[in-house]
Amino acid sequence: MRDLRLYGDWGELTFRVAVAQTPEQIERGLMFVKSLAKNSGMLFVYPWETKVWFWMKNTFIPLDILFFNSKGKMTKLHKDAKPHDLTPKHSESRIKYVLELNGGTTDKHNISQNTFMDLTKATAV
């Protein structure tokens, strides 16, 4: 687990995140997780920028899914993805990072499209 700071014209927040970077970790993600602590989440780190698709199969909690490019700018946001929904949530553009947070977090904190990730904390050690 590590701290990850998001900031933008809405303010800033720090989240405690698990980092998924191996193919197995990325594939499993938050499947089968029954709860997620407040201000926590999972950061997916890809080896290079790529287009990605997420779905909620075997996911028991609603999630906000934030997509970031290699410069740490959020390029897409899927709010409140529903548990067990097989509809793909895609990045549309090439991204390097995906952050999953509890559903409703982005609305609660007014996190907007103009959001950035502190890249010094974005990659795993």
Secondary structure as GFF3:
##gff-version 3
##sequence-region A 1 125
A	DSSP	beta_strand	2	8	.	.	.	ID=ss1
A	DSSP	beta_strand	11	20	.	.	.	ID=ss2
A	DSSP	alpha_helix	23	28	.	.	.	ID=ss3
A	DSSP	beta_strand	40	50	.	.	.	ID=ss4
A	DSSP	beta_strand	53	54	.	.	.	ID=ss5
A	DSSP	beta_strand	63	68	.	.	.	ID=ss6
A	DSSP	beta_strand	74	81	.	.	.	ID=ss7
A	DSSP	beta_strand	89	90	.	.	.	ID=ss8
A	DSSP	beta_strand	95	102	.	.	.	ID=ss9
A	DSSP	alpha_helix	105	108	.	.	.	ID=ss10
A	DSSP	beta_strand	115	117	.	.	.	ID=ss11
A	DSSP	three_ten_helix	119	121	.	.	.	ID=ss12
###
